[in-house]
Amino acid sequence: MTDLPAVLAETREDFLDLGDKDKIQLLIEFAEELPDLPAKYADHPELLEKVEECQSPVYIFVEVENNTVAVFATAPEQAPTTRGFASILAQGLTGLSVDEAVGIPDDFPSTLGLNTLISPLRVRGMTGMLWRMKRQIREKTEA
C-alpha cells in the first residue's frame, strides 16, 4: 500500500489493533470529535458540497492555502458512523500538503478493518467523501 501520511497511518493502525466492539467505539469517539464548522461556513451552507454517496446528509468544504489543506465537514449527530468517517478524514487531511492529501489511496476507507462491521454502502460513503475532498483540492490548486 502507498505510504499514508502519519496521522492517517496511525488512525488505521489504531483500528486494526482493536477488536470489533472496540472499533465501533473508536469510530463513535471520532464522531464526537468532529469539529464544528467555522462561522464563515456555518452561516453560508451554500458554500459546502453535499456528499451524494452518503445516505446521511454530509457536507464538506476544502481550503488550500500556502500548499496546506484544511477540511471542514458536517454530518448529523444521529449518524455516528458517517460522522465518524467525516471526522477521520477532516482531521486526517487538515494540515497536510496538497501532494500528501491527493496521494492518499482511494481505498483508504476500506483499509480500516471495518468492512465486516459497517455496511458496504457506508464504506462507499466514506470513499465518496475522500474522493470529493481530493477533487476539491485539485480544483483549488489548478485554479
N, C-alpha and C positions, 0 to 999 in steps of 0.2 A: 504494500500500500504506500502511496505517496506520503512523504512526511507531513504531518499535521503541525500547525502552529502549536506551541507548548500548551496553551490554555485548553485547546480542544483535545489534544492528545491526553492531557491529564483528566479531562472530563470523561473521555472514552474509557480510559483505564479505571476510573472510579466506578463506572457502570459495570465493566467486565469483571471487576473484582468482587462484585456483590451477588448474592442470591436473588431469586426472582422477587420476593417480597420487598427486599431492601432496595432493589432497582426502582420499584414503583414509588417507594418512599423518597428516594433521591430525586426522582422526576417531580414529585409534589413539592419538594424543597426548592427546586429550580423555579417551579411555577410561582411560589411565594416570593421569589427574589426578582421577578420581572420588574424592572424599574418603570415608574410612571412616565408617561410621555411628558416632555418639557412643554410648557405653555404654548410655545410657538407652533406645536403640532396638535396639542390637545384642543386648542382654540380654532384650529384650521384643519379639521379632519379631511377636507378635500385634497390636502397635500399627500395623504397616505394612500398607498396602493393596497387594495384588497387582495389577499392570497386566495384565489379561486379554488385551489386544490384542497383547501381546508374545509371541513364540514362546519366548523365554528367560525364566527366572524373574526378573522385575524387581519390586521393591517400593519404595514411596515413602511419605513422610510429610511433611506440611507443617505448619509452625508459623507463627502470626501473633501478633506481639507489638508493641504500640505502632505499629500500622499498617505494620509491616515484616515481610516474608515471609522465611522460611528453609525451604529444601527439602532433604530428605535422601533419598538413593536408594541402592539396592544392585542390582547386576547381576553375573553371573558373569564372571570374567576370561576364560573360554573363549568369551565372546560379545562381542568387542571393538566391533563395530558398535553393538549395543544398549547396551553400557556407555558408549560414546562419546556416544550420544544422551542417555542419562541424565545424564551429566556436563555436557553443554552446557546442559541445562535446569536442573539443580541449581545450577550456577554462575551461570547467566544470570538465574534468578529470585531467588536469595538476595540479600537486601539491597534488593530493590525494594519500593515501596509497594504496598499492596493494589490500588489503581487501575491502576498500571503493569502489575502481574502479570496481572490479569484482562483487561487491554486488549490483551495480546499476541494477534495474529491467530491463529486456529486453524490456518491453513495455514502457519504459520512453518516447520515441518519441511520442507515441500516447496519452500521458497524458498532452501534452502542449495545448490542445484545438484547434489544427489546422486541425483536421480531416475533418471538413466541408469546409475548405478553400484551402487545399492542396490535390492534388490527392493521393489516396492510394499508388500509385506507388512511389511517392516522400517520403511519410512517411516510406514505406518499405525500401527505400534507406537509410534513417537515421537509421533505425533499423539495417540494414546491416553494416553501419559504426560502430555503437556501438558494435555489435557482433564481428566484426573483431578486434576492439580495445581491447576488453576483451580477445579474443583469443590470441592476441599477448602478452598481459600482462601475461596470464597464461603460455604461452610457454617460456617467458623470465624468469619467476620466477621458473619454473620447471627445467630449464637447469642447 
